[in-house]
Amino acid sequence: MTDRAQERAAVIRYLDDLLDVTSFTDYGPIGLQVVGADRVTKVCVAVSASLDVFERAGAAGAQLLVVHHGLFWDNASRVVGLLERRRLEALFRHDLTLAAYHLPLDAHAEVGNNALLAELLGIAAHEPFAPHRGRPLGRHGTLPEPTTAAAVATRLEEALGRAPLVFPGGPAVVRRVGIVSGGAAGDVRAAAELGLDLFVTGEPDEDSPYLAAELGIHFLAAGHNATETVGVRALAECLERDLGLETEFLPVANPV
């Protein structure tokens, strides 16, 4: 437990600068979404905004909650309905600030979801690919040793706690892997164009098994939620190390 407090604005500024948010066009607002307490001593992190996560963050004594998927999206209704009202009431009741980092947290070369997943697989040198909204989000590179698609799936299960869906289509020996976390099944085409042996994302589309077979690439769906836990946890480590804040990761039981 730390007694070191930071101004809310300073913590948000630190996160915005770390993730270079001004260089992104996202599918919703990046960074600060709901204002809470002026001072921050504890930060909770989670993959997605939800009433359950808000209540748990408040009960944990946090003043700031940082998520990957926030409350507001460009294509969503501008009406605050009963669901949105309950969520906002929980944030207000707990005096809890909400900040969300979507594409910037996918794309970052060090604390991003895809860079961290690459490193979990032992890929030390990885390069960007798969552009979204003008910025490449994914990472691709070569495994330290040739292996099999089944072995890659086992490693991801050990690291993320969820067994991937495996759609075979690539070579018996896997060397080159591409990763785009979350809901990026369509990026299997970009992975195949690069000549990769295996593609990792969070969740599949209906045609993913067919595409894997026809494009000659293995397709692993390791869970939308599961593949995006690594980035928010890395942000928590940065906040502890650089700002001296107490942090807590709030996991959810989400099979998707």
N, C-alpha and C positions, 0 to 999 in steps of 0.2 A: 504494500500500500504506500502510495506517495502522497505527500502533502503539497507538492508543487502544482500550482494552478497556472493555466494559460488563458489569455483572453480568447474568447471564441473566434474573433476575427483573425487572430494570429494563427490559430490552428487551421482554419479554413484556407488562409493565404498559403500556409506551408503545404497543404495538400494540393491546392491549385497549382502552385509552382512545381512541386515534385512531379505531377502528372501532366504538366504543360497543357492545361485545359484550353488555353486561348487558341491553340493550333487545331482544334477539333470542331467539326460540325456533327452534332450527335442527333439522336432521335428524340431528345428531350433536354431539359435544362441540366447543365453540369454544375456540380458543386453544391452550394448552399440552396436548400429547398424550403426548409421551415426553420424559423429562428426560435431558439430557446434561451437557456441561461447565458448570461454574459461571460461567466468564468467556467473553465473546464478543468476538472481534475481526473475524470474517468471517461474513456471512450469505449463504446461497444461497436463491434463490426459484425455485419451479416451480409448474406448474398442479396436478399430482397426485402423491400419494405412490406410489412404486414402488421396487422393489429397485434398478433401474438408477439412478434419481435419487438414492437414498440413497448408493450407491457413488460416484457422480460428485461429490456434495456432500462426502463424506469425502475423496476424492482431491484436491478443490480446497482443502482445508484449512479448511473451514467448521466452526463449532461449533454453528450454528443453521440449520435449514432451515425456511422458511416456505412453505406450500402453500395452495392453494385447496381441494382435495379431500384430506382427511386419511385416516388409517388406519381410523378407527372410525365406524360408522354405526348408528343406532338399530335398524334392521331386520336387521342382520347377526348371524351366529352369535357367541356369546360364547366359543366354543371357539377356542383358538390352535392352528390347524392348521399343517401344514408350510410353507405359503406365508407365513402370518403370522409364524411362528417365524423364517424366513430374513430377513424384513424387519426384525424386531426385533433379530436378531443383528447385522445390518449397522449399525443405529443404535448399538447398544451398542459394537460394535467401533470405530466411529469417534468414540465419545463425543459423539454428535450429538443435539442437542435438536430435536424436531419440534413445530411449531405449525401449526395449520390454521384458516383463516378462510373460511367458506363464504358463507352468506347476508349477513353483514355486509360482505363484500367485493363482493358484487353490488350492494348497496343504497346504498353510500356516495355522497354527492352530489358528492364531489371526486375521490377515488381509487378509486371503485367501477368495476367493469367496464363497467356500462351508461352511467354518466356520461362515462367516458373515450371510449367508442365514439361517443357522441353528439357529443363535441367533435371526434373524428376526422372526422366528417362535417360539421363546421362549425356544429353546433347549439349556440349559446352559451347560450341560455335554454332549459332543459329541466326538465320536471316529472315527478314520480313517477307510476307506475301499475303495475298487475298485482301484486296482493297475493299473498304466499306466507307461510304461518304468521303471518298478521296484520300483515305489513309489506310495503309496495310495494317491489318490487325493480327494476322497469324504469324507463326514462326516455323521455319523448316530447317532441317539439318540432318547430319549423319550420326547414327548411333555409334558408340565407342567400339562395339563389336557386333558383327552380324548375328541376327537372332530370328525368331519366328513371330508371327502375329499373335499367337497364343501367349508367348512370353511377354510381349508388350502389354497385352491385356491383363496378365497377372500382376505386372509391376504397377499398372494404374490402379487395379483393385486394392493392392496393398497400400498404396499411397492415399487413395481417396475414399476407401471404404465402400465402394460400389463396383460390382462386377459389370464390365462393359458388355454391350451387345457387339458381337463380332460378325461382320458380313465379309466373308472371304472373297478375294478376287485378284489378289496380287501374287507375287512370286513366293516360293517356299522359303527363301531366305530374304529377310527384311533388313535393309540398310538405311534407307532415306525415309524420313518421317516428316509429315506436316501436321500442324496443330492449329485449330481455331476453336476456342472454347464456346460453350453455349449452344445457341441455335443456328449453326452455320453449315448445315448438311450440304447445301448447294456448292460450298467451296471445295467439295471433292473434285469438281471439274478442274479448278485451278491447281489442285495438288497433282492430278493426273497429267496436266499439261507440263508440269515441272519434272515429270518422270519419277515421282515419288513412289515408294513401295507401299506406304501405309498412311492413312489419314485419320486423325483423331479429332472428334468434335464432341459436343454434349449430347445432342439428341438427333435421331434420324428423321428423314422424310419418308413418305410411303415408298418412293422409288429408290431409296438408298441401296437396298440389296441388289437391284438390277444394275444401277449405275456402277457399283463396285465391280460386279462381274464383267460388265461391258467395257469399262475403262481400264481394267487390269490393275486394280489397286485394292488393298484391304481397307475396310471402313470400320472404325471402332467408335461407338457411341458410349461415352463414359459417364453420361449424366450431365444435364444442363447445370443443375445446382452444384453437383460435385466438382465439375471442372472449373467452377468459378468461386470456389471457397479459397483457393490459394492466394488470389490477389488481395482480398480484403484482409486476410491473415498477415500478409506481408506488409500492408499498410499499418496494421496494428504494431508490428515490430518496429517500423520506422518511427511511429509516434512515441513508443516507449524509449527508443534509443536516442532520438534527436530532441524530443520535447519533454522527456521524463514523465509522461502521462501513464496512468494505469489503464490497461486495456483488457477487453474480454471478447472472445469470439462467441457468437450465438449460433450454434448449429441448428438445423431443422431436419426433421425426418421427411425428406422429399425424394421419392424415387425417380423423378423426372430429371 
